[in-house]
Amino acid sequence: MKILVGIDGSKNALRALRFAIRLLRRIEGRNRSITLLSVHDDTALRSASHFVGREAVDDYLSDLSQTDLAPAIALAAKSGLDYEAIEGRGPLASTIADSAKEGKFDMIVLGSKGRSGIRSLLLGSVAQRVATISDVPVTLVR
């Protein structure tokens, strides 16, 4: 089973990763792996790239991703399961959903921030949007 875990540097993302690790440990077989995905939307920074250069923007976003991924990489390495860490660019929800489909993942696991009520209705969340648009099953972990 291949699981894609969205990593944003939050405690909720690490909770989702712990869930994915526990799930994979219960599954028999060799083809068990976790991919940690950190996505940053570069849309707002496209105009900045005209002034500082595209490479500077890419380096900045990569630094953010590496900071977000560091605790998750440590946790995944400690699990003993096969894992890799990747970075994505673009709108968060669609990038996660597209990555899962293109990578032929069996499941997406995301941490949910647990918004409720009218704020969630009006704003939604990345996790909710992924669950809505993804062709791959999504598990939200609180």
N, C-alpha and C positions, 0 to 999 in steps of 0.2 A: 504494500500500500504506500502510495506517495501522498504526503500531506504538505500543503503550502500554508505557512503560518505568516500572517502579516505582523511585521515588527515596526513599532513607532517609538520605541524607547520608553513606553509606559509600563507601569506595573500590570495593567490589564493585558498587555501583549505578552508579558512573561507568564502570566497566569494561563493564557491560551497555549503558549508553548509547553508548559508543564502538563496541560491536558493532553496535547498531541503526543507527548513522550509517553505518558501513562497508557494512552490508547494503543500506540504502536508496540509497547512492551507486552500487551495482552494478545497481540496477533502473532500467530505462528508464521514462519517462513523467512526467506532471505530478503525478499524485495520490500524492505521497509525503509523508508527514508523521509527526512524532513527537509524542506527548503524554507529558509528564512528569507522573507522578502521585505525590504525597506523601500518605500516609494515616497518620492518627493515631487510635488507638482512644480514643474519649471515654467509654467505658463506666465506667471507674473514676472519672472526674471528674464524673459526673452528680450525685453527692451533694454535691460541692464547689460546684456551681452554685447550690445552695440558700443557701449562705453568701456567696459572692462574686458571684453572678449569672451567668446563662448567657452574657452578652456577654463577661465577663472570661475565662471558660473558652474561648470561641470565639477571643478575641484571643490567648490563650496558645497554643492549638493552631495558630493561623494563623502566629504568630511562629516556632514550631518548624518548620512546613512551609516557610516562606520561608527559614529558615536551611538546611534540608536541600536545598532546590531551587536556591539561589544558584549553587553551582559547576556544577550540571547545566544551568542556564539559560545560563551563560556558554559552556559547551561546545557546547550546541545552537545558540546564536546564531552561534558561530564556524564551525559546519558549513555554513552557507548553506542548510540545509534548512528547510522550514516546520515550526514547532513551536509548542506551547502548553504552559503549565504549569498544572496544576489541583491542588486539594486535595480530599481525601476524609476522611470521618469514619466510624468504626465498626470492627468487627472487620477486621483487616488483610486476610486472605486473601479473605474473601467480598466485601469492598469492592472489591478489585482485580479479582476475577473478574466481579463485577456491572458494574463500570465498563466493562470491556472488552466485555462483551456488549451493554450499553445503548448504548455508543458505536460499535458495529459495527466494532470493530478487527479487523484481520487476524491480529494476533499480539501476545502479551505477552512482553516481555523483562525478565527479573529477574536480578539478581546473586545468586549462591549463595555463602553463607559457607563452604561446603565442609565442614560437619560430617560426621563419619563414625562408624561403629560404633554402640555401644549408646546413646550420647547422642542421636544422630539418630533412632534407632528409638523411643526413649522420648519425646523432646521434639518431634521433627519440626522443620520450619522453615516460615516463611511461604511461601517459594518452593515447597517440596514440597506444601504444602496447596493453593496456587493451582493447581499442575500437576494435582493430583488432582480439584479441583472445577470447573475452568474448562471452559466449552464452546468457548473460543477457544484455539488452539494456544499453548503456552508454551515459550519457550526459556530455559533456565537457563545463565547464563554464569559461569564460575569465573575 
